[in-house]
């Protein structure tokens, strides 16, 4: 959507300058035919997409067409205030920010291509000195390390903050999970946090927590959370959760996603809906079972979603209304499981957001569904609020999710996969000083995509947040942002849009004002993919 709107804006500007340039035609007596040269496309690439304001980026164009067309182009910069480009395509930035280096066909001025080049203020020695002086080195990310003195700096930072959000710039990073598990154990054992809430289904995690004593750690994990975290690292967290259940301070597993998360949940949920509804109406319970079972079997079939989207939304909304209307009777039937009716109700309620996401994905593909992301995160907001304000009121909650879901202002973060109102925006707006949000990033190494394929993470540019954190010289670096008093010569980079990579990949590099998004940053210098448990 962004590229289409940008192309329209650029086309409008370029066409405005081309009006009055004349038309074309074939002259003659009609006795011969002539193939009219036609330009079909112009593609642009540049040597560097991210540069400092003192550098240049060399761009080239590839013109395609039919007949004896011309490959000549004219180069421009949009907006013009962002810099200059020579006739050979060498772009020089005029200031920090994003520029579109545009190549327009000289033969057909309505055909053009562009490439985005972002220029950024290079780091100053004062910035580097600040990071080196203020960063807290973490000695270990091994959760079995009993010496936690290196984490003692967290206690004053987290005073009065009963919601700690632990992010990650990619799901397939072993060291992210290791670091978060160590933090979770410290927060639970030393600072009294009670709940770990995953970016996974509110129902699957509830069921897993309820059944944990009957399961192996692996089954507990795989029944509860997304398979992207089914790893030899994360299973240690689930073993730890089990070990706390017989203590005076058990760690509670919860979730806040609206998506169906595990195969176990898909198998169990139709029967759970039937059982709960059946406490009131056995006939309707069978109808609900049939509907939900059919949905579970076909949820990833675009044709099914598009054909049944409106009907399914109506039916799941009716199911939610039924549960609300009969909640007292249902709660009485489950008096020994007081949270269960509310969780089941929320699973039914969340289907509207999940269907919105599935419809958007069916229409636009898995890589460009802003409306679907917005719907999903709105559902996660409501579920997380339910955990904090109702189901686990008075308890201290830790959140495990991707950075994109927890950052404080998803709409202002500029990268290829954001640009939507994320969960963290609403959570921060509602709970404010009660929240501490920690973004996790990586400097170099390798990681795994959600499907398990391994990819390389080249060292981050020196002109980036990761490049600055790397100057601290430690393998694990924690930089607090919450107590920074404002922009100065030492901290100016925190208050301007500065390059940063989600997934550790330049394809997802964006710009953010880090103090607007996080209370702290934790960088792992060198990362590796996890070992998955099938």
Kinemage of the C-alpha trace (Angstrom):
@kinemage 1
@onewidth
@group {chain A} dominant
@subgroup {mainchain}
@vectorlist {calphas} color= white
{ca unk a 1} P 0.000 0.000 0.000
{ca unk a 2} L 2.843 2.370 0.858
{ca unk a 3} L 4.644 1.715 -2.427
{ca unk a 4} L 1.461 2.233 -4.443
{ca unk a 5} L 0.745 5.582 -2.775
{ca unk a 6} L 4.342 6.683 -3.191
{ca unk a 7} L 4.299 5.740 -6.859
{ca unk a 8} L 1.099 7.768 -7.306
{ca unk a 9} L 2.684 10.799 -5.624
{ca unk a 10} L 5.827 10.558 -7.720
{ca unk a 11} L 3.835 9.994 -10.896
{ca unk a 12} L 1.714 13.056 -10.189
{ca unk a 13} L 4.819 15.215 -9.756
{ca unk a 14} L 6.576 13.830 -12.801
{ca unk a 15} L 3.532 14.049 -15.043
{ca unk a 16} L 2.996 17.659 -14.004
{ca unk a 17} L 6.389 18.530 -15.463
{ca unk a 18} L 5.710 16.563 -18.638
{ca unk a 19} L 2.399 18.192 -19.651
{ca unk a 20} L 2.650 19.932 -22.999
{ca unk a 21} L 5.554 17.814 -24.249
{ca unk a 22} L 3.519 16.735 -27.245
{ca unk a 23} L 2.085 13.523 -28.567
{ca unk a 24} L 3.215 10.933 -31.042
{ca unk a 25} L 2.012 9.212 -34.147
{ca unk a 26} L 2.951 7.516 -37.391
{ca unk a 27} L 3.081 9.647 -40.500
{ca unk a 28} L 2.931 8.370 -44.057
{ca unk a 29} L 0.503 7.131 -46.597
{ca unk a 30} L -0.421 4.021 -44.640
{ca unk a 31} L 1.239 1.641 -47.063
{ca unk a 32} L 3.816 0.478 -44.461
{ca unk a 33} L 3.565 -0.399 -40.770
{ca unk a 34} L 6.041 0.762 -38.138
{ca unk a 35} L 6.752 -0.824 -34.732
{ca unk a 36} L 6.476 2.038 -32.267
{ca unk a 37} L 9.213 1.847 -29.618
{ca unk a 38} L 7.616 1.421 -26.186
{ca unk a 39} L 9.016 1.692 -22.672
{ca unk a 40} L 7.511 -0.893 -20.352
{ca unk a 41} L 9.474 -0.356 -17.114
{ca unk a 42} L 12.386 1.297 -15.393
{ca unk a 43} L 14.104 -0.426 -12.446
{ca unk a 44} L 16.591 1.280 -10.130
{ca unk a 45} L 19.198 -0.148 -7.777
{ca unk a 46} L 21.704 1.734 -5.625
{ca unk a 47} L 25.000 0.622 -4.137
{ca unk a 48} L 23.887 1.453 -0.595
{ca unk a 49} L 20.428 1.876 0.865
{ca unk a 50} L 21.735 3.302 4.149
{ca unk a 51} L 24.497 5.886 4.229
{ca unk a 52} L 25.758 8.628 6.491
{ca unk a 53} L 25.198 12.222 5.465
{ca unk a 54} L 28.863 12.385 4.426
{ca unk a 55} L 28.634 9.431 2.024
{ca unk a 56} L 27.212 8.891 -1.466
{ca unk a 57} L 25.256 6.057 -3.082
{ca unk a 58} L 25.734 5.172 -6.762
{ca unk a 59} L 22.530 4.211 -8.543
{ca unk a 60} L 21.920 2.522 -11.873
{ca unk a 61} L 18.835 1.998 -14.015
{ca unk a 62} L 17.553 -0.848 -16.158
{ca unk a 63} L 15.095 0.182 -18.861
{ca unk a 64} L 12.882 -2.423 -20.532
{ca unk a 65} L 10.711 -2.009 -23.613
{ca unk a 66} L 9.794 -3.128 -27.120
{ca unk a 67} L 11.086 -2.059 -30.465
{ca unk a 68} L 14.069 0.264 -30.804
{ca unk a 69} L 13.498 1.952 -27.479
{ca unk a 70} L 15.900 4.281 -25.709
{ca unk a 71} L 17.598 3.270 -22.455
{ca unk a 72} L 18.319 6.874 -21.529
{ca unk a 73} L 16.967 8.237 -18.247
{ca unk a 74} L 16.998 11.459 -16.313
{ca unk a 75} L 17.823 11.345 -12.615
{ca unk a 76} L 15.992 13.282 -9.910
{ca unk a 77} L 15.597 13.203 -6.136
{ca unk a 78} L 12.219 13.273 -4.415
{ca unk a 79} L 11.739 15.350 -2.323
{ca unk a 80} L 14.209 17.657 -4.033
{ca unk a 81} L 15.292 19.073 -0.664
{ca unk a 82} L 16.782 15.712 0.330
{ca unk a 83} L 19.834 15.955 -1.925
{ca unk a 84} L 21.172 15.851 -5.463
{ca unk a 85} L 21.910 13.174 -8.045
{ca unk a 86} L 24.272 13.456 -10.981
{ca unk a 87} L 23.514 12.464 -14.572
{ca unk a 88} L 25.442 9.269 -13.800
{ca unk a 89} L 23.184 8.396 -10.839
{ca unk a 90} L 25.461 9.346 -7.941
{ca unk a 91} L 23.269 10.476 -5.043
{ca unk a 92} L 24.584 12.920 -2.437
{ca unk a 93} L 22.328 13.549 0.569
{ca unk a 94} L 21.479 17.082 1.564
{ca unk a 95} L 20.381 16.165 5.067
{ca unk a 96} L 19.453 13.174 7.191
{ca unk a 97} L 16.305 11.340 6.136
{ca unk a 98} L 14.759 9.231 3.377
{ca unk a 99} L 15.089 10.154 -0.284
{ca unk a 100} L 13.727 8.498 -3.412
{ca unk a 101} L 16.292 8.449 -6.191
{ca unk a 102} L 14.181 8.443 -9.357
{ca unk a 103} L 15.138 7.432 -12.899
{ca unk a 104} L 12.624 8.579 -15.535
{ca unk a 105} L 12.644 7.394 -19.130
{ca unk a 106} L 13.599 10.212 -21.502
{ca unk a 107} L 11.421 8.552 -24.125
{ca unk a 108} L 8.301 8.229 -21.968
{ca unk a 109} L 8.216 10.465 -18.920
{ca unk a 110} L 5.306 8.520 -17.409
{ca unk a 111} L 7.561 5.484 -16.877
{ca unk a 112} L 10.023 5.647 -14.008
{ca unk a 113} L 11.605 3.636 -11.220
{ca unk a 114} L 12.938 4.620 -7.815
{ca unk a 115} L 15.094 3.387 -4.966
{ca unk a 116} L 14.935 4.489 -1.345
{ca unk a 117} L 18.179 5.722 0.173
{ca unk a 118} L 18.268 6.719 3.826
{ca unk a 119} L 20.986 9.049 5.054
{ca unk a 120} L 21.741 9.378 8.726
{ca unk a 121} L 23.921 11.488 10.948
{ca unk a 122} L 27.138 9.535 11.573
{ca unk a 123} L 27.813 8.683 15.216
{ca unk a 124} L 29.886 11.192 17.125
{ca unk a 125} L 32.581 10.326 19.624
{ca unk a 126} L 30.307 11.747 22.324
{ca unk a 127} L 27.592 9.249 21.393
{ca unk a 128} L 30.068 6.383 21.501
{ca unk a 129} L 31.492 7.536 24.833
{ca unk a 130} L 27.978 7.763 26.294
{ca unk a 131} L 27.115 4.196 25.254
{ca unk a 132} L 30.395 2.868 26.620
{ca unk a 133} L 29.884 4.646 29.934
{ca unk a 134} L 26.170 3.991 30.448
{ca unk a 135} L 25.624 0.496 29.057
{ca unk a 136} L 25.221 -2.269 31.612
{ca unk a 137} L 27.211 -5.347 30.563
{ca unk a 138} L 25.424 -8.598 31.317
{ca unk a 139} L 27.902 -11.295 32.238
{ca unk a 140} L 25.872 -14.300 31.156
{ca unk a 141} L 22.663 -15.333 29.435
{ca unk a 142} L 22.835 -18.818 30.941
{ca unk a 143} L 19.710 -19.230 33.063
{ca unk a 144} L 21.482 -21.779 35.262
{ca unk a 145} L 23.964 -19.142 36.412
{ca unk a 146} L 23.178 -18.567 40.083
{ca unk a 147} L 25.234 -15.377 40.336
{ca unk a 148} L 22.718 -12.677 39.460
{ca unk a 149} L 24.697 -9.691 40.692
{ca unk a 150} L 25.057 -8.439 37.109
{ca unk a 151} L 21.261 -8.003 36.970
{ca unk a 152} L 20.955 -6.008 40.199
{ca unk a 153} L 20.727 -2.751 38.224
{ca unk a 154} L 17.217 -3.808 37.152
{ca unk a 155} L 15.654 -3.471 40.607
{ca unk a 156} L 15.620 0.354 40.771
{ca unk a 157} L 14.672 0.610 37.094
{ca unk a 158} L 11.597 -1.552 37.612
{ca unk a 159} L 10.305 0.092 40.780
{ca unk a 160} L 6.552 0.622 40.308
{ca unk a 161} L 6.506 -1.194 36.953
{ca unk a 162} L 4.319 -4.264 37.181
{ca unk a 163} L 4.306 -4.972 33.417
{ca unk a 164} L 7.654 -5.850 31.808
{ca unk a 165} L 7.583 -6.465 28.063
{ca unk a 166} L 10.433 -8.554 26.658
{ca unk a 167} L 10.777 -8.206 22.899
{ca unk a 168} L 12.838 -9.792 20.169
{ca unk a 169} L 13.711 -8.569 16.685
{ca unk a 170} L 13.369 -12.120 15.347
{ca unk a 171} L 11.808 -15.317 16.664
{ca unk a 172} L 14.535 -17.708 15.498
{ca unk a 173} L 17.387 -16.562 17.746
{ca unk a 174} L 18.723 -18.913 20.404
{ca unk a 175} L 20.416 -16.192 22.436
{ca unk a 176} L 17.240 -14.091 22.647
{ca unk a 177} L 15.404 -16.961 24.309
{ca unk a 178} L 18.341 -17.703 26.607
{ca unk a 179} L 18.586 -14.075 27.694
{ca unk a 180} L 14.851 -13.735 28.278
{ca unk a 181} L 14.662 -16.942 30.288
{ca unk a 182} L 17.424 -15.698 32.578
{ca unk a 183} L 15.611 -12.374 32.957
{ca unk a 184} L 12.303 -14.134 33.649
{ca unk a 185} L 13.860 -16.273 36.378
{ca unk a 186} L 15.441 -13.193 37.954
{ca unk a 187} L 12.242 -11.159 37.806
{ca unk a 188} L 10.233 -14.040 39.235
{ca unk a 189} L 12.638 -15.044 42.008
{ca unk a 190} L 14.106 -11.674 42.984
{ca unk a 191} L 11.493 -9.051 42.059
{ca unk a 192} L 8.252 -10.959 42.582
{ca unk a 193} L 6.826 -11.172 39.056
{ca unk a 194} L 4.049 -13.740 38.838
{ca unk a 195} L 2.913 -14.286 35.230
{ca unk a 196} L 4.701 -14.898 31.938
{ca unk a 197} L 2.317 -14.049 29.085
{ca unk a 198} L 3.318 -15.247 25.624
{ca unk a 199} L 2.432 -14.030 22.164
{ca unk a 200} L 0.297 -17.172 21.874
{ca unk a 201} L -3.347 -18.094 22.302
{ca unk a 202} L -5.089 -17.118 25.515
{ca unk a 203} L -6.784 -20.535 25.482
{ca unk a 204} L -3.840 -22.794 24.618
{ca unk a 205} L -1.634 -21.229 27.285
{ca unk a 206} L -4.389 -21.438 29.899
{ca unk a 207} L -4.930 -25.124 29.126
{ca unk a 208} L -1.199 -25.793 29.179
{ca unk a 209} L -0.812 -24.091 32.557
{ca unk a 210} L -3.762 -26.004 33.958
{ca unk a 211} L -2.453 -29.369 32.722
{ca unk a 212} L 1.271 -28.761 33.303
{ca unk a 213} L 1.636 -31.276 36.124
{ca unk a 214} L 0.435 -34.055 33.798
{ca unk a 215} L 2.800 -33.234 30.912
{ca unk a 216} L 6.462 -33.477 30.075
{ca unk a 217} L 8.156 -30.098 29.664
{ca unk a 218} L 8.214 -30.620 25.893
{ca unk a 219} L 4.504 -31.471 25.684
{ca unk a 220} L 3.712 -28.562 28.015
{ca unk a 221} L 5.569 -26.203 25.688
{ca unk a 222} L 4.233 -27.620 22.423
{ca unk a 223} L 0.626 -27.676 23.640
{ca unk a 224} L 0.858 -24.043 24.759
{ca unk a 225} L 2.859 -21.769 22.455
{ca unk a 226} L 3.720 -21.242 18.803
{ca unk a 227} L 6.146 -23.690 17.197
{ca unk a 228} L 8.617 -20.866 16.477
{ca unk a 229} L 9.587 -21.217 20.149
{ca unk a 230} L 9.588 -25.015 20.273
{ca unk a 231} L 13.314 -25.143 20.980
{ca unk a 232} L 15.822 -26.722 23.302
{ca unk a 233} L 16.225 -23.344 24.997
{ca unk a 234} L 12.570 -22.507 25.603
{ca unk a 235} L 11.757 -25.970 26.926
{ca unk a 236} L 13.975 -25.068 29.883
{ca unk a 237} L 11.582 -22.241 30.722
{ca unk a 238} L 8.663 -24.671 30.759
{ca unk a 239} L 10.597 -27.042 32.976
{ca unk a 240} L 11.239 -24.106 35.301
{ca unk a 241} L 7.545 -23.140 35.323
{ca unk a 242} L 6.689 -26.714 36.333
{ca unk a 243} L 9.298 -26.668 39.098
{ca unk a 244} L 7.664 -23.597 40.680
{ca unk a 245} L 4.146 -25.017 40.913
{ca unk a 246} L 4.712 -26.661 44.283
{ca unk a 247} L 6.276 -23.534 45.777
{ca unk a 248} L 4.692 -20.596 47.555
{ca unk a 249} L 5.235 -18.504 44.434
{ca unk a 250} L 4.284 -20.455 41.300
{ca unk a 251} L 5.040 -18.851 37.932
{ca unk a 252} L 1.842 -18.724 35.876
{ca unk a 253} L 1.809 -19.255 32.109
{ca unk a 254} L -0.665 -17.135 30.132
{ca unk a 255} L -1.171 -15.856 26.586
{ca unk a 256} L -2.876 -12.990 24.807
{ca unk a 257} L -3.037 -13.847 21.100
{ca unk a 258} L -6.263 -14.259 19.124
{ca unk a 259} L -4.718 -16.761 16.722
{ca unk a 260} L -5.095 -20.485 17.103
{ca unk a 261} L -1.627 -21.471 18.236
{ca unk a 262} L -1.064 -25.217 18.534
{ca unk a 263} L -2.353 -28.411 16.973
{ca unk a 264} L -3.518 -29.476 20.423
{ca unk a 265} L -5.666 -26.363 20.708
{ca unk a 266} L -7.132 -26.976 17.261
{ca unk a 267} L -8.101 -30.510 18.253
{ca unk a 268} L -9.462 -29.540 21.647
{ca unk a 269} L -11.275 -26.250 21.076
{ca unk a 270} L -14.410 -27.434 19.232
{ca unk a 271} L -15.083 -29.885 22.051
{ca unk a 272} L -14.388 -27.249 24.701
{ca unk a 273} L -16.865 -24.859 23.088
{ca unk a 274} L -19.404 -27.692 22.888
{ca unk a 275} L -18.908 -28.645 26.522
{ca unk a 276} L -19.245 -25.077 27.815
{ca unk a 277} L -22.255 -24.170 25.665
{ca unk a 278} L -23.781 -27.539 26.516
{ca unk a 279} L -24.138 -26.452 30.135
{ca unk a 280} L -27.009 -24.332 28.807
{ca unk a 281} L -28.146 -25.602 25.400
{ca unk a 282} L -27.112 -29.006 24.024
{ca unk a 283} L -28.595 -28.410 20.560
{ca unk a 284} L -26.733 -25.135 20.062
{ca unk a 285} L -23.600 -26.759 21.506
{ca unk a 286} L -23.566 -29.294 18.662
{ca unk a 287} L -23.947 -26.500 16.099
{ca unk a 288} L -21.031 -24.650 17.646
{ca unk a 289} L -18.898 -27.807 17.581
{ca unk a 290} L -19.611 -28.386 13.888
{ca unk a 291} L -18.880 -24.750 13.008
{ca unk a 292} L -15.612 -24.551 14.939
{ca unk a 293} L -14.345 -27.918 13.772
{ca unk a 294} L -14.918 -26.930 10.142
{ca unk a 295} L -13.143 -23.624 10.723
{ca unk a 296} L -10.131 -25.281 12.375
{ca unk a 297} L -9.792 -27.654 9.434
{ca unk a 298} L -10.000 -24.880 6.821
{ca unk a 299} L -8.578 -21.767 8.507
{ca unk a 300} L -5.603 -21.545 6.138
{ca unk a 301} L -7.633 -22.040 2.950
{ca unk a 302} L -8.117 -18.563 1.397
{ca unk a 303} L -11.135 -19.637 -0.645
{ca unk a 304} L -12.899 -20.933 2.476
{ca unk a 305} L -12.131 -17.754 4.438
{ca unk a 306} L -13.318 -15.422 1.672
{ca unk a 307} L -16.499 -17.419 1.074
{ca unk a 308} L -17.438 -17.728 4.753
{ca unk a 309} L -15.886 -14.641 6.368
{ca unk a 310} L -19.093 -12.688 7.060
{ca unk a 311} L -21.106 -15.725 8.144
{ca unk a 312} L -18.350 -16.920 10.490
{ca unk a 313} L -17.968 -13.490 12.080
{ca unk a 314} L -21.699 -13.340 12.718
{ca unk a 315} L -21.732 -16.816 14.240
{ca unk a 316} L -18.716 -16.304 16.509
{ca unk a 317} L -20.140 -12.975 17.654
{ca unk a 318} L -23.402 -14.759 18.420
{ca unk a 319} L -21.452 -17.387 20.377
{ca unk a 320} L -19.761 -14.638 22.395
{ca unk a 321} L -23.123 -12.995 23.104
{ca unk a 322} L -24.543 -16.365 24.205
{ca unk a 323} L -21.658 -16.928 26.611
{ca unk a 324} L -22.051 -13.422 28.032
{ca unk a 325} L -25.789 -13.851 28.515
{ca unk a 326} L -25.341 -17.170 30.330
{ca unk a 327} L -22.057 -16.521 32.110
{ca unk a 328} L -23.434 -16.882 35.626
{ca unk a 329} L -24.823 -20.357 34.909
{ca unk a 330} L -21.595 -21.369 33.162
{ca unk a 331} L -19.433 -20.087 36.007
{ca unk a 332} L -21.489 -22.076 38.489
{ca unk a 333} L -20.865 -25.190 36.415
{ca unk a 334} L -17.098 -24.602 36.588
{ca unk a 335} L -16.775 -23.372 40.158
{ca unk a 336} L -13.526 -25.310 40.619
{ca unk a 337} L -12.042 -23.665 37.498
{ca unk a 338} L -13.005 -20.025 38.063
{ca unk a 339} L -10.938 -18.545 35.185
{ca unk a 340} L -11.938 -21.143 32.593
{ca unk a 341} L -15.287 -19.614 31.498
{ca unk a 342} L -13.731 -16.192 30.934
{ca unk a 343} L -10.871 -17.678 28.894
{ca unk a 344} L -13.274 -19.688 26.733
{ca unk a 345} L -15.433 -16.615 26.217
{ca unk a 346} L -12.346 -14.647 25.183
{ca unk a 347} L -11.321 -17.339 22.703
{ca unk a 348} L -14.723 -16.986 21.046
{ca unk a 349} L -14.566 -13.184 21.145
{ca unk a 350} L -11.105 -13.135 19.575
{ca unk a 351} L -12.348 -14.946 16.490
{ca unk a 352} L -13.592 -11.674 14.958
{ca unk a 353} L -10.069 -10.232 14.992
{ca unk a 354} L -8.565 -13.510 13.796
{ca unk a 355} L -11.030 -13.691 10.902
{ca unk a 356} L -10.187 -10.092 9.970
{ca unk a 357} L -6.522 -11.063 9.860
{ca unk a 358} L -7.180 -14.203 7.806
{ca unk a 359} L -9.367 -12.297 5.347
{ca unk a 360} L -6.741 -9.606 4.858
{ca unk a 361} L -4.075 -12.273 4.335
{ca unk a 362} L -6.289 -14.073 1.806
{ca unk a 363} L -6.821 -10.827 -0.100
{ca unk a 364} L -3.323 -9.347 0.065
{ca unk a 365} L -0.898 -12.163 0.777
{ca unk a 366} L 1.153 -12.884 3.907
{ca unk a 367} L 3.627 -10.018 3.492
{ca unk a 368} L 1.299 -7.033 3.116
{ca unk a 369} L -1.700 -7.038 5.370
{ca unk a 370} L -1.709 -3.887 7.484
{ca unk a 371} L -5.411 -4.249 8.273
{ca unk a 372} L -4.858 -7.819 9.467
{ca unk a 373} L -1.966 -6.846 11.711
{ca unk a 374} L -4.027 -3.993 13.113
{ca unk a 375} L -6.951 -6.311 13.870
{ca unk a 376} L -4.742 -8.946 15.478
{ca unk a 377} L -2.952 -6.436 17.696
{ca unk a 378} L -6.243 -4.813 18.720
{ca unk a 379} L -7.427 -8.239 19.846
{ca unk a 380} L -4.194 -8.821 21.725
{ca unk a 381} L -4.636 -5.490 23.519
{ca unk a 382} L -8.010 -6.568 24.872
{ca unk a 383} L -6.692 -9.976 25.900
{ca unk a 384} L -3.630 -8.563 27.663
{ca unk a 385} L -5.808 -6.012 29.450
{ca unk a 386} L -8.017 -8.890 30.595
{ca unk a 387} L -4.986 -10.669 32.048
{ca unk a 388} L -3.685 -7.560 33.824
{ca unk a 389} L -6.961 -6.086 35.055
{ca unk a 390} L -9.090 -9.161 35.682
{ca unk a 391} L -7.743 -12.692 35.496
{ca unk a 392} L -4.461 -11.857 37.232
{ca unk a 393} L -5.306 -8.529 38.822
{ca unk a 394} L -2.733 -7.475 41.405
{ca unk a 395} L -0.050 -9.717 39.938
{ca unk a 396} L 3.099 -8.601 38.134
{ca unk a 397} L 3.147 -9.627 34.497
{ca unk a 398} L 5.990 -10.317 32.067
{ca unk a 399} L 5.248 -10.305 28.321
{ca unk a 400} L 7.110 -12.345 25.682
{ca unk a 401} L 6.542 -11.067 22.118
{ca unk a 402} L 8.157 -9.704 18.980
{ca unk a 403} L 9.396 -6.124 19.188
{ca unk a 404} L 6.784 -5.132 16.600
{ca unk a 405} L 3.981 -5.950 19.041
{ca unk a 406} L 5.360 -4.235 22.136
{ca unk a 407} L 7.055 -1.036 20.924
{ca unk a 408} L 5.257 2.080 22.136
{ca unk a 409} L 4.292 3.582 18.783
{ca unk a 410} L 4.129 1.195 15.858
{ca unk a 411} L 2.718 3.807 13.524
{ca unk a 412} L 5.783 6.041 13.829
{ca unk a 413} L 8.333 3.272 13.247
{ca unk a 414} L 9.382 3.356 9.605
{ca unk a 415} L 10.141 -0.032 8.093
{ca unk a 416} L 8.767 -2.498 5.569
{ca unk a 417} L 6.665 -4.538 7.997
{ca unk a 418} L 5.277 -1.917 10.379
{ca unk a 419} L 3.057 1.076 9.839
{ca unk a 420} L 0.106 -0.247 11.873
{ca unk a 421} L -1.362 0.522 15.281
{ca unk a 422} L 0.303 -2.184 17.337
{ca unk a 423} L -0.515 -3.671 20.730
{ca unk a 424} L 2.264 -1.810 22.508
{ca unk a 425} L 0.832 1.561 21.490
{ca unk a 426} L -2.391 0.897 23.384
{ca unk a 427} L -0.749 -0.824 26.337
{ca unk a 428} L 1.651 2.084 26.807
{ca unk a 429} L -1.164 4.622 26.417
{ca unk a 430} L -3.240 2.880 29.105
{ca unk a 431} L -0.628 1.787 31.649
{ca unk a 432} L 2.163 4.314 30.996
{ca unk a 433} L 4.635 4.359 33.917
{ca unk a 434} L 3.575 0.863 34.980
{ca unk a 435} L 5.244 -0.550 31.835
{ca unk a 436} L 8.911 -1.236 31.094
{ca unk a 437} L 9.450 -2.248 27.471
{ca unk a 438} L 12.722 -3.894 26.479
{ca unk a 439} L 13.636 -4.261 22.815
{ca unk a 440} L 16.078 -7.056 21.950
{ca unk a 441} L 18.387 -6.670 18.941
{ca unk a 442} L 21.342 -8.459 17.342
{ca unk a 443} L 24.533 -7.172 15.768
{ca unk a 444} L 25.700 -10.125 13.645
{ca unk a 445} L 25.591 -13.901 13.233
{ca unk a 446} L 22.808 -16.100 11.902
{ca unk a 447} L 19.191 -16.800 12.789
{ca unk a 448} L 16.152 -18.678 11.525
{ca unk a 449} L 13.015 -17.404 9.838
{ca unk a 450} L 9.690 -18.557 11.243
{ca unk a 451} L 9.721 -21.568 8.927
{ca unk a 452} L 13.134 -22.664 10.191
{ca unk a 453} L 15.308 -21.615 7.237
{ca unk a 454} L 18.621 -20.205 8.427
{ca unk a 455} L 19.854 -16.837 7.184
{ca unk a 456} L 22.990 -14.770 7.713
{ca unk a 457} L 23.039 -11.543 9.688
{ca unk a 458} L 25.853 -9.325 8.426
{ca unk a 459} L 27.415 -6.904 10.893
{ca unk a 460} L 25.198 -3.875 11.375
{ca unk a 461} L 26.272 -0.570 9.895
{ca unk a 462} L 28.280 1.701 12.197
{ca unk a 463} L 25.545 4.226 11.396
{ca unk a 464} L 22.801 2.356 13.261
{ca unk a 465} L 21.495 1.688 16.748
{ca unk a 466} L 23.121 -1.757 16.676
{ca unk a 467} L 26.392 -0.250 15.474
{ca unk a 468} L 26.408 2.167 18.391
{ca unk a 469} L 25.614 -0.537 20.958
{ca unk a 470} L 28.379 -2.666 19.458
{ca unk a 471} L 30.920 0.002 20.468
{ca unk a 472} L 30.322 -0.947 24.124
{ca unk a 473} L 32.524 -3.943 23.387
{ca unk a 474} L 30.534 -6.520 25.378
{ca unk a 475} L 28.727 -9.616 24.073
{ca unk a 476} L 25.514 -8.699 25.932
{ca unk a 477} L 24.722 -5.032 26.417
{ca unk a 478} L 21.748 -3.485 28.260
{ca unk a 479} L 21.181 0.244 27.747
{ca unk a 480} L 18.458 1.905 29.807
{ca unk a 481} L 16.534 4.690 28.074
{ca unk a 482} L 13.914 5.373 30.729
{ca unk a 483} L 16.100 7.661 32.810
{ca unk a 484} L 17.585 9.685 29.953
{ca unk a 485} L 16.604 13.258 30.750
{ca unk a 486} L 16.493 14.590 27.182
{ca unk a 487} L 18.462 15.214 24.044
{ca unk a 488} L 22.030 16.407 24.502
{ca unk a 489} L 25.313 16.149 22.672
{ca unk a 490} L 25.656 12.688 24.238
{ca unk a 491} L 22.161 11.389 23.502
{ca unk a 492} L 20.991 13.186 20.343
{ca unk a 493} L 20.827 9.881 18.427
{ca unk a 494} L 18.102 8.651 20.777
{ca unk a 495} L 15.876 11.548 19.734
{ca unk a 496} L 16.135 11.305 15.952
{ca unk a 497} L 15.029 8.669 13.496
{ca unk a 498} L 18.001 6.337 13.500
{ca unk a 499} L 18.520 3.096 11.518
{ca unk a 500} L 17.681 -0.189 13.223
{ca unk a 501} L 17.001 -3.699 11.865
{ca unk a 502} L 14.131 -6.030 12.677
{ca unk a 503} L 15.044 -9.692 12.063
{ca unk a 504} L 18.673 -8.508 11.813
{ca unk a 505} L 18.064 -8.131 8.103
{ca unk a 506} L 18.569 -5.095 5.885
{ca unk a 507} L 15.333 -5.972 4.089
{ca unk a 508} L 13.552 -5.002 7.318
{ca unk a 509} L 15.774 -2.085 8.268
{ca unk a 510} L 13.853 0.937 9.412
{ca unk a 511} L 14.200 4.123 11.356
{ca unk a 512} L 12.986 4.838 14.837
{ca unk a 513} L 13.334 7.301 17.664
{ca unk a 514} L 14.320 4.698 20.256
{ca unk a 515} L 13.204 6.756 23.253
{ca unk a 516} L 9.697 6.887 21.755
{ca unk a 517} L 9.543 3.100 21.434
{ca unk a 518} L 11.417 1.494 24.326
{ca unk a 519} L 12.443 1.933 27.933
{ca unk a 520} L 15.571 -0.134 27.367
{ca unk a 521} L 17.573 -2.003 24.744
{ca unk a 522} L 19.334 -5.344 25.086
{ca unk a 523} L 21.738 -6.276 22.290
{ca unk a 524} L 23.285 -9.684 21.709
{ca unk a 525} L 26.446 -9.141 19.720
{ca unk a 526} L 26.631 -12.526 17.933
{ca unk a 527} L 23.604 -14.795 17.559
{ca unk a 528} L 22.780 -18.265 16.261
{ca unk a 529} L 19.613 -20.109 15.243
{ca unk a 530} L 17.958 -22.286 17.866
{ca unk a 531} L 17.733 -26.060 17.882
{ca unk a 532} L 14.106 -26.916 17.205
{ca unk a 533} L 12.179 -29.729 18.860
{ca unk a 534} L 9.824 -31.368 16.391
